[in-house]
Amino acid sequence: MSTSNLCVRVDSELKSAVESCLADMGMNLSTAITIYLKRIARDHEIPFKITAAPRVNQETIDAIAEGHRLANDPNAPVYHDIKSLFEALDS
């Protein structure tokens, strides 16, 4: 097996913190990165979930928008108890 170098720029404090953590696990940064790369090669995916923001579907977005609209609508019906809400829904 031939090897090659991988040059990555990372914050110095982050690198030190990770190296300290890895030392407690009995490995160095090179070994940890090799494990990470092998998992990607084997599974064809990053081995943890990455998201940019919480997932919210369109139904939830619409419900939030409706809630804001109703909260600011002086003509929106107001129910003081669950019984009156259900009576209005049934009518």
Order of alpha helices (4+ residues) and beta strands (2+ residues): alpha-alpha-alpha-alpha
